[in-house]
Amino acid sequence: MKRFVLLIVAGLLAAMETVAAAPAKHVVLIGVDGLGAYGLRKIEKARIPNLCNIMEGGAWTLKDRSVLASSSAINWASMFTGLPTELHGYTKWNSAKPEIKPNLVNERGVSPTIFSEIRRQRPNARTEVIAEWNGIGALIDKPAVDRYFLIPGKYEDHPQMIIDEAVRAIKERKPALLAVCIDQIDHIGHRIGHDTPAYYDGIAALDGYVGRILKAVQDAGIVKDTVIILTADHGGTKKGHGGISPAEMEIPFLIYGAPLKTKGEIPVQMMQYDCAAVIADALGIAPNANWRGRTVPGLFRH
């Protein structure tokens, strides 16, 4: 009898530890192609109230460094795989597969992503990706994602469609991880130029999209269990890709939500491949042992 009671107590303690190890049940990752940290430094605060509220109530840095300046596929891959370029193997901006054989591969022959780690460790946890650039599908280990939705039609129509899909996903399916990949800022930067009135208009519009996502989380009744992460793949100068200035290499990394323990400016410099580790930490998922990315100590309420 005593042994039976001890086993029950041990089981309860183990269950409590499992709950404590997962401060969040849901993470919404908002990835914004082409959003340089300098853009948030320069735009008027009155034009980005939602982003300002996230920074004031969350943890953030505007010194997160992209792995390679202005290289979309490379940096998105790092965001999802927790690995720098030389390890995940993507070297070109529009890579459909690694140009260099990855040092580490999973059972499907690609570098393990945050999606495949969730699938491996929590098979019943739902993940979704909404994107407007088909290159994202090559970088996420698509078979490990429950729903990959590529927005159809012209780019000009995409932003509202992306947010409509994101709102539906949050309210109707409440995935453990939802990645919302937005390209609008990048299109403006290439077509008109970064550090232009049109670029800052795009950031103001982005603020409205973020507001809709925040409201969807509230309407879904999952505010206490949700972490919002907003980051980017690169910034930009003029209309081009490939520079090495901080304007291109430094990107925002904003973390917001009730499960946060540490708030304010993150005191350590982060790299883009830290993103996967931070998501894993929020969800109580063990990071892949071979990832190079790291989380911020004491960030969440474990």
C-alpha positions, 0 to 999 in steps of 0.5 A: 500500500505504501509503495502504491501511494509513493507511486501515485505521489511520484506520478503527480509530481512528474505531472506537475513538473511537466506542466511547469516545464511548459509555460505556454500552450500556444506560440504565434510566431510572426515572421516579417520579411525585410523588417530591419530593427532600424525601422522600429527605431525610426518610426513614430511611436504613435503609428505603431501602438501595438508593437510599442505595447508589446515592447513595453509589456514584453521582452525585446531586443533590436540587436538580434543579428541575422546570420547573413545580411538580406538573404531570405531563405538562408535566414528563415532556415536558421530561424526554424532549424536553430542552426547557422548557415554552414550547418543547415546548408542553405546558402542562396536567397531562394534555395529550394534545398540545401546547397551544402549537405547538412551536418545533421538530418532527421529521418526525412533527410533535412535538418530538424526544425522546431516543427519536426521537434514538436512532432517528435516529442508531442505527436498530438500538438498541432502546428500550422504555417501561413505564408505568401512566399512558396520558399517557406515550404522548402524550409520548414520540414513540411511533412512535420506541419499539420497545415501549410497554407500558401496564400494565392493571388497577387502580393498586393492582396496578401496581407489581409488574406494572411491575417484572415487565415491567422485569425481563423487558425487561432480561433478555430484550431488553436495550434500549439505553434502557428507561424505567420510569414509576412512579406509585405515589408520586403516587397516595399523595400525592393520596389520603392526602397527601405527607409522611405515613407512607403516603407514606414507606411508598411510598418504602420500597416503591420502594426494593425495586423499584429493588433488583429492577431492579439485580438484573435488570441483574446477572443479565443480565450487563450491569452494566459497560455499564449506567447507572441514572438515577432522577428524578421529575416533581414533588414535592408538598405536602398532596394537591394540585398546583400549588404553587411551594415547593421541596417541590414543585419540587425532585426527585431526580436519581440516576445510578449505574453502572460507566460513571460517572467523576464521583461524589458530589453534583453541584455544579451545579443541574440542570433537568428537561430536562437528563435527555435530554441526560444519557441521550444523553451516556451512550449516546454519542448526539449531543443534538439541537442545539436542546435546552436541556438539558445534561449534567454535564461529565466525568460518564461515562468517554468 
